[in-house]
């Protein structure tokens, strides 16, 4: 095992040389001045460089191999997307700036929302959610307010046992009651079991597609018919969207609400705790419930619009993880 930087420390060694201080010493006249040594390691320049290069070589990273995090792992992370995300025009802006000063950033967000809508077959997207579970919660909030607006006090959300593990938690936090249904012997939803469970109290079927076993629901058309005939909605956890990209559009098979993980499906390396992004897409009848502000194009100018009486409000300070948006936009 490598020695720590403190174990390599030798009294008197330095990795720097400062010029002689010709300024008079001035006290702060506050009880915050240090009265004991800082306790930093004392090492030479060569030693400190070698130490951190050695640590970096031990670290597992995307250039060494794929992050082994299951079926939802992003498989391809082009380095050009990382380079583009580091451009000063993107890194040097602040979300508090006037929209007129960040028209390029707003245009990128506007076009990314529309690209995701086209790819997923949805009517509209919000980029605010910062991760997949955050997207789940946002989707459940949209469903909750949708049924409230219709005067329907539906409380039950059906969650197959093959769904993503965070789904029941998102359901509960939002005030719904999760109902788990078992998979059949093929690891898929059994339409007959689903039909027995769906009733007038059912608000949402929350499924992961493909599911956590990596299987596509072959009976998705029948599943969609059962759920929608009861007036309920279908939420799709898009953690495994990699398998569908360019093959199936969720909106075309009956999905009403879904989230995608930009950090799994659209370039950002997945792992190490972030950054993440979980945009949520909805069918047309749910678009008014999306979080605000939303980027809109008016008279050739991009604006941040708060105009939506039915919106669930903000779900993120400012607008989400912009750096991840840039990489997803470049990837698409």
Order of alpha helices (4+ residues) and beta strands (2+ residues): alpha-alpha-alpha-alpha-beta-alpha-beta-alpha-beta-alpha-beta-alpha-beta-beta-alpha-beta-beta-beta-alpha
